Amino acid sequence: NKAALPRTIHYTSVLDALARVMKSNPASDLKADRILKSMLNLYDTGSRHLRPDAVLFTTALNCYAKSKQKDSADRSLALLDLARKYNVELDIVAYNVVLRTLS
């Protein structure tokens, strides 16, 4: 049943939930990373209903920003490159999240 397939918005919602618990669960950024990579892998292998979008990438960037890990800035910059690979145009909100991570 195609109606029961997860969509990009479902993955985005999970990433948002992980960002919200980042302070109480520092490993949430690693979970977010795995979830994002899993979704992108599904998209790459033919699940076209999982097309990545700006909201997904911005939410993932927010996870990195809130994690306060040493490599958060590097991971955020790598995620910007990944968004470009998928031809996702990020908006000012995404870039503000990156700037917050870099500060």
Residue, then its C-alpha position, 0 to 999 in steps of 0.5 A: n500500500k503506497a499510502a502507508l510508505p514513509r515520506t520525507i516529512h516523516y523523516t524530518s519529524v523524527l529528526d526534529a524530535l531528536a533535536r528537541v532532546m539533544k541536551s538530555n541525550p547527547a547521542s541523538d546527533l549520531k542517531a539523526d545522522r544515521i536516519l538521514k543517511s538511511m533516508l538518502n540511501l533509500y532515495d538513491t536506490g529508487s525510493r523517489h517518494l523520499r526526495p530530500d528537501a530544504v526542511l529536511f536538511t535544515t532540521a538535520l543542521n539543527c541537530y548538529a547545532k544543538s549537539k555542541q559536539k566538537d565536530s558539529a561545524d565540520r559536519s554542518l559544512a559537509l551537510l551543506d555540500l550534501a544538500r548541493k549534491y541533491n540539488v536542494e536549495l537551502d534558505i536563509v534559515a539553514y544558513n543561520v543554523v550553520l552560522r550558529t554552529l560555527s560560533 
